[in-house]
Amino acid sequence: MSLNETPRGVRLNIGIFGRCNSGKTSLLNALTGQSVGVVSSVAGTTTDPVYKAMEISGLGPVLLVDTAGFDDQSELGMLRVIKTKEAASAVDIALLIFTGDDIVQEFSWLDKLKETNAKVIPVINKIDRYDDEGEHLAAALFAQGLKAIRVSAKNDKGIGRLIDEIIRLLPDDFDTITLTGDLCHAGDTVLLVMPQDIQAPKGRLILPQVQTMRELLDKGCILAGCRVSELALTLKKLTEPPKLIITDSQAFRRVYEQKPPESKLTSFSMLFARFKGDIDYFMESGRKLPEIKENAKILIAEACTHRPLEEDIGRVKLPRMLKNRLNQGVRIEVVGGRDFPADLSPYDMIIHCGGCMFNRRYVMNRVAAAKAANVPMTNYGVAIAALLDILSEVDLPKGNS
């Protein structure tokens, strides 16, 4: 997989925030070395966030996000600011441009960004034009305990120092959590059970399967793969039981009934539950699922946005399992993509997909919102295992190696 093909969900997300005409897009262009966004003196040129995937030396694959000005007063300004806030919830590192024109508003956004647990770097841009003013602003920020990086995006000055600061502030958990952890090691045989339903792109594997396979190959594991219908034959052909079996969660019951006692069992969705979210909270919440009250309201959240299909896991199969296992009175609401209710208090349970399309920061902010609302939140794979009464029989990685 080339760097340009690295999924967005595993890239370091860097967001650029500031007032209209503060030079956000110029900074994006300077960081990428390309004319990615349109630079204009007209306020509000950037509307929806602009995403640019690239590699930066010392950082590896990153996703740069250029946002609309948070002081946009145009007719669509409020909607643009909402999109900017939405983008903020996913960034690992935020570059906040200070102009000094409305420092109260800029400090207000500093607080908003910190609430997302992002690392914030204050930036003073356009030092080629406002050198003296930049000195005064830097001194004012320093008095507030902020050390700003001074740059000229136009003349490429200070960009190297800014990149060095980004590297210094890399999140502690970035690129340290692996999908399979200590469930398998070099030389172990891992069997992947990969039913290809109608949601899978024609002629391709789905993203969780591809990412898991790539990690296992990098580890030096020996891979075998099959569909559920060929599981018994595949196990018979192997000279010894596989160390680990990873299955699509929808096939949990059938795989569980056929797996050798020596083999560990988990699912792609459960691996991603740990990789992207809070697996302890997901497991704790999953154990509560079989005892959920009648007429409970459950929110199902999918990261993917696709036209609902026959036998869709989030919109058809999982709701059917919930009603059959719990009661027909359970009320179910499904949201997709970045649609996620601001008020979670009406829900008795949230069931989230593996989140392969999101980065860890974004999923963890959703978890934090659920915890703040005191709403249990779990994951597709954990929920399915709980509904099948096999949650205690599946395995989860504990280490990062």
N, C-alpha and C positions, 0 to 999 in steps of 0.2 A: 504494500500500500504506500503510495507516494505521499509526501507531506501535504500536497494539495487535496488528496483524497482522505486525509485524516478527518474523522467525523467531528462536527462542531461540539458535540457533547463531551469530548475528551481534550479539547483545546483550552488553553488559558484564555479566559475572556477578559479583555481590557476595554473599558468604556471611557469615552471622552465626553465630558459634561461642561456646560458653561452657558453664559448669556448669548443672545443672538449677536453675531459679528465679533465674537471673542476670538475667532480663529480656530474653532474646533476642526473644521474640515481641512484647513491648511495643516494642522498638526497631524491629522490622519494621513494626509498625503506625504508629509515629511517622514513619518514613521514607516510607511510602506515603500517610500521611494517611487511612488506612482501617483498619477492623477486619478485617484479613486473616486473622489467626490467633487462636485462643482463648487468652486470658490466664487463668491459674489459679495458685493457690498450691500446687496439688498437683504434686509432682515427677513429671516424665515425661509431661506433657500433650502435648508435641510428640513424635510418634513418627517416622514417615517425614518426610524433608525437605519443607517447604512451599515451593512456587515461586510467585512473584508477578511477572508481567511488567508493567512500567509505564515511564513517562518521568519522569526527574528533571531539572529545569532545570539546564543546564550540562553534563549528562552524556548526555542523549538517552535512547534505549531501553535499559533495564537489566533484568536478571533478578535479583531478590532471593531469596535462599535462606535459610530459617529451618531450623536443624538441631536434632536432639535433643541433650540435654545429654550431654557426653562423660563425665560421672561417673554415668550412669544405672545404678543397681544393681538395677533391677527384673528380673523373670523374662526379659523380652525385651530387657533392656538391652544385652547384647552385640551382638545383631542391629542394634539402633538405632545403636550406636557404629560398626558396620561401614558403615551407610548414611551416617553423618556423615563418615567417612573418604572414602567414595566421592564424596560431594558436594564435599569439599575439593579433590579432584583436578581439578575443573572451574572453580573460582572464579579470577577475575582479581585481585580484592581481597577480603581476609578481614577482617571486623570481629571481633576477639577480645575478649570481655568478661572483664575481670579483676574478681574479687570479693575476692581476698586470703584466702579461706577455705582454699584449698589452692593456694598460689602455685606450688608445685613442679609440680603437675599442669598448671596453666595455662601455665607456661613449657615444659612438655613438648609441649603442643599448639602453642605458638608455633613450636617447632622443626619439628613435623610439617607445619605450614602453609608454612613457609619452604622445606621440601623440595619442595613442588609448584611453587615459583617464583612463588607468589602474593605480592602486596604486602600486608603485614599492618598493620592499624591497631589499636593497643591502645585499648580503650574502658573507661571506668569509668562504670557506670550507677547509677541511683537516688541521685544526689547530693542530691535533695530529702529523702531519709531518712537518708543516711549522710554528711553533708557533712564532718564532722571526719575520719571514717574514710577518706573519699575523698581528702582532703588527704594523709593519711599514706601511702595506697596509691600515689597519684600520685608522691609523693616517693620511695617505694621503687622504683617502676618507672623513674623518672628516673635513679636511682642505677645502674640496670642499662642505661642508654643508651636507654630507651624513653620517648617523649613521648606520654602518654595523652591522649585527648580525653574530657573529663568531660561527661556528659549526664544529663538526666532524661527518659527516654522518656515517662514518665507526664505530665510538665508541658511537654514539647516544648522543654526547655532544652538548648542546645548542639547541636541537630540541624543547624542551619545551619553551624556550625564543622566538624561531622563531614562534611557534604557537601563543604565546601571542601577538606578534607583528602583526600577520595576523588578529587576533581578533580585535586588536585596530584599524586597518585600514579598517575594513569592510566598503564597500561603503555605503553612507548615504541612498541610495534608495534600498539597498538590503533587500529583504524579507519584504518590507513595502507596496508595491503596490499589491492590490488584484485584482482578475479578475472581480468581480461583484461590488466592492465598495459599494456605498450607494443605489444601485438599489433595494436591498432587504435586509431584516433583519430577525432575528429569528422569527419563527412563520408564515412568509409569504409563500404563495403557489407559486411555480415557475414551469411553464410548459416548458418542453424541447421538441422541435420538432426536431426529429433526423432521417431524411431519411438516409437509409443505401444504398449508391450507390456502384458501383463495386470497388471503391478505398478503401472501408473499409475492414479491415482484416476479413476473414470468421469467424463468430461466436463471433466477438468482436466489441466494439465501438471504434471510432477513438480517438486519444489522447486528443484533445480539449474537447470532450464531457466528457471523464473520469475525467479530471482535474477540469472541471467546476462542475460536480456532486459532487466530493469530497469536494470542497470548500463550496458548498451550504449545504451539510450535516454537515460540521464542523460549519457552521453558525447557524444551527438549523432550516433551512428552510424545508418546506414540498414539496417534489418533486413529480411531475407527468411527465410522458413521453409518447410520441406517435410518429407515423409517420405522414406525411402530410395528407395522405388519411384518417386517423382516427381523425384528428384535430377537426372537427365539433362534432363528437360523444363524444370525450373527454371533450370538453368544456361544452357539455350538461350534462354530468355526474357529473361535479364539482358543488358543492353547491353554490359557488360564483366564480366570475371571478378571474383568477390568478393575483397576484400582478405584475408578470413579465413573459413574454414569451421570451425564447431564441431559435432561430431557426438556422438551417443551412442557410447560405446566399443564396444558390441556390433556396431556397423555400421562399425568402423574399416576393415576390408579393402575392403568394397564402396565406401565413400566415397573411400578412397585411390586406388582403381583408376579413379575417374571424375573426380577433382578436376583443375582446370586447373593447369598447372605454376606459374603466377604466384600462385596462392592458397596462403596458409598453412593448415595443418591442425592442429587440436587436438581435444580432447574435453572434455565437461563435467567428467568425472571427473578429468582431468589438471589442469584449471583449479582444481578444489577441492583437489587434492593440494597445490598451492602455497599456496592461500588458507588452508587449515586446518592444513597439516602442514609437514614438512621435505622439500621437493621434491628437494633435492640428494641426500639419503639415499635417497629413494624411487627416484630415477633410478639411483643407484649399485647399489642392491639389485636393481632391475629388470633391469639388464644381466647379473646373475648367474643370473637365473631359468632361461634356456634350458639352462644347464649344471648344473643341480641334480642331485644324486646319486640313484641308484635307491633306492627305499624311503624317500625323504625324507618328513618330516612337515611339512605345511603348515597353518597356521592362517589361516582366512578370517574376518575380523571385519566384521560389518555394523553400522551405526549404527541402522538401522531395525529395529523389532521387528514382524514381521507373520507371519501364518500362512504356512508354505511353500507356494508356488504352483507349478504346472506351468511349466517353463522359467524358474524363478527364477534370476536372474543369479548370486547368491552361492552358492546351494545346488545348482544344476544346471548352468548353462551354463559358468561358470568352472571348476568341478571337471572337467567333461567336456573342456574345452580343455586343462587341465593334464595330464590323463591321456593324451589323444591326442597332444599335442606332446612331452611328456616321456616318461613310461612308465606303464603301468597299475598299477605297484606303489606309486605315490605315495599316501601316506596323507593324507587331508584331514579336518580338523575345522572345523566352522563354529560361530561364536558370534554372538549378536545383542544389540543394545542395549548396556547397560553391563556385560554379562557379558564379562569379559576375564581370562584366567588370571593369577594372581599370579606363578606360576613359568613363565617363557617358555623356559627352557633346553631342554625336550624338542623344540622346533620348529627346523626348518632354514630356514623362511621364514614371514613374516607378510604377508598381502595384505589391506589395509584398504580399505573403501569410501571414497567421497569425503568422508564425514563431514559431510554437509550438516546433519544433525540435532544435531551436537556443536559446541561452540565451539572455537576454535583452542587455547586453554589445555589442554583435555581431550585433544585429539588429540596435542598436543606432549608431554604427560606419558606417553602411550602410546609415542610414539617414543622418549622418554628411557628408558623401561623396556626397550624392545627393544635399544637401544644398550648399556645396562648389562649385558644378558644376551648381548651380542655376536651378536644374531640379526638378519639382514637383514630389512628391512620395506619394502614397497612399497605401491602403490595399484592399484585395479582397472584404471583406464585405462592406467597405466604397464605393468602386468603383461600386459594384453591386447595392447598394442602390441609388447611384447617377444616374446610368444609368436607374434605374426604376423610377426616380423622387420622391423618398420617403425619401431621406436623412434627410430632416428636420423633418420627422415623427418618426425616430428611436431614441432610448435613449442610452446614454452612462453614465457610472458611473463617479462620481466626487470625491467621498471620498475614503478612503482606508479601511473603516470598513465593 
